C-alpha cells in the first residue's frame, strides 16, 4: 500500500516538486501543528470571490469594534486604578 502501488489506472507517476495531490492530502496528526494548523492549505484550490471579500470586510469591522471596546475598557480600568492609588473618589474620564 501507499505511494508506490499500481492499480487499474496504471503505474503512479512521480509527483512534481511542490505539487499537492488533493486526493491524497495528509490530514493526520503528524502533519498538524497546534499553532499554524496543517502544513498544506486546506482551501488553496478554491477561488477567492466577492462573498469572501465581503466576509473579510465584515470580520475586519467586527475586529475593529472589539478592539475599540477593549481599548475603552482598558482606559477606564487605568483611570480607576489611578484614582484608587491617589485616593480620589471621583473618576476623571
MMTF fields as JSON, N, C-alpha, C and O atoms, coordinates in Angstrom:
{
  "mmtfVersion": "1.0.0",
  "mmtfProducer": "UNKNOWN",
  "numBonds": 371,
  "numAtoms": 372,
  "numGroups": 93,
  "numChains": 1,
  "numModels": 1,
  "chainsPerModel": [1],
  "groupsPerChain": [93],
  "chainIdList": ["A"],
  "bondAtomList": [4, 2, 8, 6, 12, 10, 16, 14, 20, 18, 24, 22, 28, 26, 32, 30, 36, 34, 40, 38, 44, 42, 48, 46, 52, 50, 56, 54, 60, 58, 64, 62, 68, 66, 72, 70, 76, 74, 80, 78, 84, 82, 88, 86, 92, 90, 96, 94, 100, 98, 104, 102, 108, 106, 112, 110, 116, 114, 120, 118, 124, 122, 128, 126, 132, 130, 136, 134, 140, 138, 144, 142, 148, 146, 152, 150, 156, 154, 160, 158, 164, 162, 168, 166, 172, 170, 176, 174, 180, 178, 184, 182, 188, 186, 192, 190, 196, 194, 200, 198, 204, 202, 208, 206, 212, 210, 216, 214, 220, 218, 224, 222, 228, 226, 232, 230, 236, 234, 240, 238, 244, 242, 248, 246, 252, 250, 256, 254, 260, 258, 264, 262, 268, 266, 272, 270, 276, 274, 280, 278, 284, 282, 288, 286, 292, 290, 296, 294, 300, 298, 304, 302, 308, 306, 312, 310, 316, 314, 320, 318, 324, 322, 328, 326, 332, 330, 336, 334, 340, 338, 344, 342, 348, 346, 352, 350, 356, 354, 360, 358, 364, 362, 368, 366],
  "bondOrderList": [1, 1, 1, 1, 1, 1, 1, 1, 1, 1, 1, 1, 1, 1, 1, 1, 1, 1, 1, 1, 1, 1, 1, 1, 1, 1, 1, 1, 1, 1, 1, 1, 1, 1, 1, 1, 1, 1, 1, 1, 1, 1, 1, 1, 1, 1, 1, 1, 1, 1, 1, 1, 1, 1, 1, 1, 1, 1, 1, 1, 1, 1, 1, 1, 1, 1, 1, 1, 1, 1, 1, 1, 1, 1, 1, 1, 1, 1, 1, 1, 1, 1, 1, 1, 1, 1, 1, 1, 1, 1, 1, 1],
  "groupList": [{"groupName": "UNK", "atomNameList": ["N", "CA", "C", "O"], "elementList": ["N", "C", "C", "O"], "formalChargeList": [0, 0, 0, 0], "bondAtomList": [1, 0, 2, 1, 3, 2], "bondOrderList": [1, 1, 2], "singleLetterCode": "X", "chemCompType": "L-PEPTIDE LINKING"}],
  "groupTypeList": [0, 0, 0, 0, 0, 0, 0, 0, 0, 0, 0, 0, 0, 0, 0, 0, 0, 0, 0, 0, 0, 0, 0, 0, 0, 0, 0, 0, 0, 0, 0, 0, 0, 0, 0, 0, 0, 0, 0, 0, 0, 0, 0, 0, 0, 0, 0, 0, 0, 0, 0, 0, 0, 0, 0, 0, 0, 0, 0, 0, 0, 0, 0, 0, 0, 0, 0, 0, 0, 0, 0, 0, 0, 0, 0, 0, 0, 0, 0, 0, 0, 0, 0, 0, 0, 0, 0, 0, 0, 0, 0, 0, 0],
  "groupIdList": [1, 2, 3, 4, 5, 6, 7, 8, 9, 10, 11, 12, 13, 14, 15, 16, 17, 18, 19, 20, 21, 22, 23, 24, 25, 26, 27, 28, 29, 30, 31, 32, 33, 34, 35, 36, 37, 38, 39, 40, 41, 42, 43, 44, 45, 46, 47, 48, 49, 50, 51, 52, 53, 54, 55, 56, 57, 58, 59, 60, 61, 62, 63, 64, 65, 66, 67, 68, 69, 70, 71, 72, 73, 74, 75, 76, 77, 78, 79, 80, 81, 82, 83, 84, 85, 86, 87, 88, 89, 90, 91, 92, 93],
  "secStructList": [7, 7, 6, 6, 7, 7, 5, 6, 6, 5, 1, 7, 7, 7, 7, 7, 6, 6, 7, 7, 7, 4, 4, 4, 7, 7, 7, 1, 4, 4, 4, 3, 3, 6, 6, 6, 3, 3, 1, 1, 7, 6, 6, 6, 6, 1, 7, 7, 7, 2, 2, 2, 2, 2, 2, 2, 2, 2, 2, 2, 2, 2, 2, 2, 2, 2, 2, 2, 2, 2, 2, 2, 2, 2, 2, 2, 2, 2, 2, 2, 2, 2, 2, 2, 2, 2, 6, 7, 1, 1, 7, 7, 7],
  "xCoordList": [0.831, 0.0, 0.867, 2.071, 0.245, 0.996, 1.227, 0.459, 2.274, 2.56, 3.026, 2.766, 3.695, 4.345, 3.527, 4.107, 2.243, 1.455, 0.891, 0.778, 0.539, -0.122, -1.53, -1.802, -2.421, -3.788, -4.281, -3.472, -5.578, -6.133, -5.853, -5.995, -5.465, -5.173, -3.761, -3.414, -2.956, -1.589, -0.604, -0.986, 0.668, 1.691, 1.623, 1.248, 1.986, 1.964, 3.066, 4.164, 2.771, 3.802, 4.47, 3.876, 5.686, 6.42, 5.804, 5.601, 5.507, 4.924, 5.952, 7.134, 5.489, 6.408, 6.688, 5.893, 7.818, 8.213, 7.232, 6.966, 6.683, 5.756, 4.322, 3.437, 4.068, 2.701, 1.899, 2.436, 0.627, -0.258, -1.269, -2.004, -1.306, -2.271, -3.497, -3.488, -4.558, -5.742, -6.431, -7.108, -6.272, -6.902, -6.186, -6.79, -4.921, -4.124, -3.424, -2.249, -4.143, -3.538, -3.445, -4.329, -2.389, -2.132, -2.752, -2.23, -3.876, -4.555, -4.33, -5.112, -3.287, -3.023, -2.45, -2.058, -2.409, -1.895, -0.412, 0.067, 0.309, 1.733, 1.954, 3.022, 0.964, 1.077, 0.381, 0.278, -0.095, -0.83, 0.036, 0.615, 0.127, 0.841, -0.2, -1.052, -0.148, -1.157, -1.219, -2.287, -0.083, -0.042, -0.504, -1.339, 0.018, -0.261, -1.209, -1.529, -1.664, -2.609, -1.91, -0.803, -2.541, -1.968, -0.888, -0.91, 0.044, 1.151, 0.734, 1.464, -0.432, -0.909, -2.134, -2.846, -2.365, -3.54, -4.78, -4.884, -5.719, -6.918, -7.831, -8.482, -7.888, -8.759, -7.961, -8.459, -6.747, -5.875, -6.329, -5.949, -7.139, -7.562, -8.923, -9.427, -9.525, -10.822, -10.606, -9.682, -11.451, -11.285, -11.723, -12.608, -11.099, -11.431, -12.411, -12.038, -13.67, -14.699, -15.257, -14.729, -16.329, -16.929, -17.448, -17.348, -17.998, -18.506, -17.363, -17.533, -16.207, -15.041, -14.585, -14.235, -14.592, -14.207, -15.172, -14.746, -16.478, -17.469, -17.281, -17.365, -17.029, -16.801, -15.561, -15.559, -14.516, -13.305, -13.598, -13.093, -14.409, -14.767, -15.58, -15.357, -16.513, -17.334, -16.461, -16.573, -15.593, -14.721, -13.782, -13.497, -13.304, -12.431, -13.188, -12.645, -14.446, -15.259, -15.519, -15.465, -15.797, -16.017, -14.733, -14.768, -13.6, -12.318, -12.028, -11.568, -12.3, -12.08, -12.966, -12.513, -14.226, -15.161, -14.726, -14.751, -14.335, -13.895, -12.622, -12.46, -11.733, -10.502, -10.804, -10.197, -11.744, -12.08, -12.751, -12.511, -13.583, -14.204, -13.149, -13.199, -12.2, -11.138, -10.305, -9.962, -9.976, -9.182, -9.921, -9.323, -11.204, -12.01, -12.069, -11.903, -12.304, -12.334, -10.98, -10.912, -9.917, -8.577, -8.326, -7.743, -8.766, -8.598, -9.382, -8.874, -10.605, -11.417, -10.745, -10.716, -10.209, -9.529, -8.299, -8.038, -7.552, -6.364, -6.766, -6.136, -7.816, -8.289, -8.752, -8.424, -9.504, -9.98, -8.817, -8.829, -7.823, -6.645, -5.904, -5.494, -5.728, -5.051, -5.826, -5.241, -7.16, -7.978, -7.884, -7.852, -7.839, -7.713, -6.341, -6.226, -5.332, -3.966, -3.76, -3.066, -4.368, -4.161, -5.246, -5.225, -6.215, -7.232, -8.354, -9.073, -8.536, -9.632, -10.889, -10.837, -12.016, -13.273, -13.98, -14.778, -13.704, -14.391, -13.493, -12.274, -14.1, -13.352, -13.296, -14.283, -12.159, -11.983, -11.834, -10.717, -12.939, -12.894, -13.045, -13.033],
  "yCoordList": [-1.181, 0.0, 1.232, 1.161, 2.369, 3.607, 4.219, 3.994, 4.986, 5.785, 4.95, 5.338, 3.837, 3.105, 1.944, 1.038, 1.923, 0.813, 1.146, 2.312, 0.103, 0.291, -0.236, -1.137, 0.319, -0.156, -0.125, -0.065, -0.164, -0.227, 1.032, 1.014, 2.101, 3.343, 3.347, 4.233, 2.398, 2.348, 2.666, 2.875, 2.702, 2.967, 4.41, 5.301, 4.636, 6.011, 6.839, 6.343, 8.073, 8.961, 9.673, 9.826, 10.101, 10.789, 12.168, 12.897, 12.537, 13.859, 14.946, 14.781, 16.062, 17.168, 17.855, 17.767, 18.535, 19.194, 20.307, 21.156, 20.313, 21.337, 21.085, 21.869, 20.004, 19.71, 19.15, 18.454, 19.459, 18.972, 18.046, 18.452, 16.806, 15.835, 15.928, 15.431, 16.564, 16.805, 15.527, 15.516, 14.443, 13.18, 12.51, 11.708, 12.816, 12.133, 13.108, 12.929, 14.144, 15.101, 14.463, 13.71, 14.765, 14.182, 15.052, 16.119, 14.59, 15.317, 14.633, 14.832, 13.841, 13.135, 14.088, 15.212, 13.621, 14.446, 14.771, 15.778, 13.942, 14.208, 15.425, 16.034, 15.794, 16.95, 18.177, 19.204, 18.089, 19.186, 19.865, 19.205, 21.174, 21.974, 22.777, 23.42, 22.753, 23.419, 24.92, 25.526, 25.514, 26.961, 27.325, 28.216, 26.659, 27.075, 26.153, 26.431, 25.075, 24.185, 23.188, 22.747, 22.827, 21.848, 22.481, 23.682, 21.665, 22.147, 22.511, 23.211, 22.045, 22.328, 23.234, 23.223, 24.002, 24.875, 24.018, 23.314, 24.074, 23.252, 23.713, 22.888, 25.018, 25.554, 26.316, 27.283, 25.898, 26.595, 26.511, 27.349, 25.515, 25.356, 25.988, 25.875, 26.652, 27.297, 28.756, 29.396, 29.285, 30.686, 31.653, 31.344, 32.815, 33.898, 34.803, 35.491, 34.814, 35.555, 36.716, 37.053, 37.322, 38.509, 38.188, 39.017, 37.0, 36.624, 36.553, 36.925, 36.078, 36.032, 37.44, 37.707, 38.337, 39.727, 40.378, 41.095, 40.133, 40.694, 40.136, 40.874, 38.841, 38.227, 38.818, 39.064, 39.048, 39.663, 41.068, 41.45, 41.842, 43.193, 43.135, 43.932, 42.199, 42.065, 41.68, 42.279, 40.687, 40.267, 41.391, 41.546, 42.17, 43.304, 44.35, 44.906, 44.615, 45.585, 45.092, 45.873, 43.805, 43.237, 43.326, 43.698, 42.986, 43.08, 44.508, 44.727, 45.477, 46.881, 47.294, 47.971, 46.885, 47.227, 46.589, 47.245, 45.335, 44.652, 45.293, 45.405, 45.708, 46.37, 47.706, 48.046, 48.47, 49.758, 49.558, 50.335, 48.534, 48.241, 47.817, 48.221, 47.003, 46.56, 47.746, 47.855, 48.642, 49.829, 50.725, 51.245, 50.905, 51.753, 51.155, 51.872, 49.85, 49.202, 49.311, 49.498, 49.196, 49.306, 50.723, 50.897, 51.729, 53.111, 53.372, 54.028, 52.869, 53.037, 52.351, 52.892, 51.164, 50.427, 51.193, 51.238, 51.788, 52.553, 53.77, 54.066, 54.47, 55.641, 55.229, 55.896, 54.146, 53.667, 53.302, 53.625, 52.638, 52.249, 53.482, 53.531, 54.48, 55.707, 56.432, 56.958, 56.455, 57.118, 56.397, 57.04, 55.088, 54.322, 54.544, 54.651, 54.611, 54.775, 56.164, 56.318, 57.165, 58.539, 58.995, 60.14, 58.11, 58.421, 59.297, 59.871, 59.426, 60.232, 59.376, 58.201, 59.986, 59.253, 59.368, 58.5, 60.408, 60.596, 60.185, 60.347, 59.662, 59.311, 60.515, 61.234, 60.731, 61.821, 61.203, 60.972, 60.941, 60.288, 61.303, 60.947],
  "zCoordList": [0.0, 0.0, 0.0, 0.246, -0.279, -0.214, -1.569, -2.505, -1.672, -2.858, -4.053, -5.192, -3.841, -4.924, -5.467, -6.065, -5.296, -5.801, -7.166, -7.544, -7.898, -9.186, -9.071, -8.276, -9.857, -9.88, -11.317, -12.244, -11.517, -12.867, -13.681, -14.904, -13.04, -13.765, -14.324, -15.105, -13.951, -14.454, -13.36, -12.208, -13.72, -12.702, -12.236, -12.998, -10.978, -10.469, -11.103, -11.356, -11.35, -11.886, -10.724, -9.656, -10.928, -9.873, -9.675, -10.646, -8.434, -8.205, -8.458, -8.158, -9.013, -9.233, -7.907, -6.971, -7.833, -6.596, -6.287, -7.139, -5.056, -4.63, -5.045, -4.701, -5.78, -6.204, -5.04, -4.178, -5.025, -3.978, -4.627, -5.527, -4.172, -4.664, -3.777, -2.651, -4.274, -3.457, -3.017, -1.989, -3.779, -3.413, -2.254, -1.543, -2.049, -1.035, -0.097, 0.221, 0.351, 1.274, 2.653, 3.06, 3.354, 4.663, 5.749, 6.073, 6.314, 7.382, 8.728, 9.657, 8.842, 10.089, 11.136, 10.824, 12.375, 13.467, 13.281, 13.802, 12.554, 12.346, 11.468, 11.52, 10.658, 9.782, 10.37, 9.698, 11.608, 12.234, 13.272, 14.135, 13.192, 14.176, 14.94, 14.326, 16.269, 17.09, 16.819, 16.903, 16.497, 16.27, 14.865, 14.709, 13.839, 12.463, 11.709, 10.554, 12.316, 11.646, 10.757, 11.065, 9.655, 8.737, 7.877, 7.61, 7.452, 6.64, 5.231, 4.53, 4.807, 3.457, 3.559, 4.563, 2.529, 2.503, 2.289, 1.285, 3.226, 3.118, 1.992, 1.351, 1.74, 0.703, -0.342, -0.918, -0.587, -1.525, -2.96, -3.777, -3.288, -4.676, -4.962, -6.079, -3.973, -4.194, -4.567, -4.064, -5.445, -5.86, -4.764, -3.966, -4.735, -3.796, -4.511, -5.462, -4.066, -4.794, -3.975, -2.915, -4.479, -3.833, -2.434, -1.529, -2.255, -0.931, 0.082, 1.244, -0.358, 0.524, 0.893, 2.042, -0.093, 0.177, 1.16, 2.066, 0.985, 1.898, 3.308, 4.289, 3.402, 4.714, 5.37, 6.576, 4.598, 5.147, 5.67, 6.726, 4.942, 5.396, 6.691, 7.602, 6.77, 7.976, 9.162, 10.232, 8.986, 10.079, 10.5, 11.687, 9.549, 9.863, 10.685, 11.64, 10.311, 11.059, 12.485, 13.435, 12.628, 13.967, 14.786, 15.959, 14.171, 14.875, 15.329, 16.45, 14.455, 14.82, 15.989, 16.911, 15.945, 17.028, 18.343, 19.385, 18.307, 19.522, 20.076, 21.291, 19.199, 19.633, 20.297, 21.313, 19.726, 20.339, 21.694, 22.618, 21.826, 23.122, 24.146, 25.308, 23.699, 24.605, 25.06, 26.238, 24.121, 24.461, 25.442, 26.384, 25.227, 26.121, 27.525, 28.511, 27.621, 28.946, 29.634, 30.848, 28.872, 29.434, 29.96, 31.03, 29.206, 29.652, 30.937, 31.847, 31.022, 32.232, 33.414, 34.52, 33.179, 34.25, 34.743, 35.945, 33.831, 34.21, 35.047, 36.063, 34.617, 35.361, 36.749, 37.73, 36.849, 38.15, 39.057, 40.245, 38.51, 39.299, 39.795, 40.954, 38.929, 39.338, 40.427, 41.374, 40.284, 41.297, 42.63, 43.679, 42.603, 43.849, 44.483, 45.704, 43.673, 44.194, 44.797, 45.802, 44.178, 44.662, 45.609, 46.061, 45.929, 46.919, 46.424, 47.241, 45.15, 44.629, 44.551, 44.189, 44.896, 44.868, 43.529, 43.176, 42.79, 41.505, 40.355, 40.411, 39.33, 38.136, 37.221, 37.066, 36.624, 35.676, 34.293, 33.829, 33.648, 32.337, 31.243, 30.065]
}
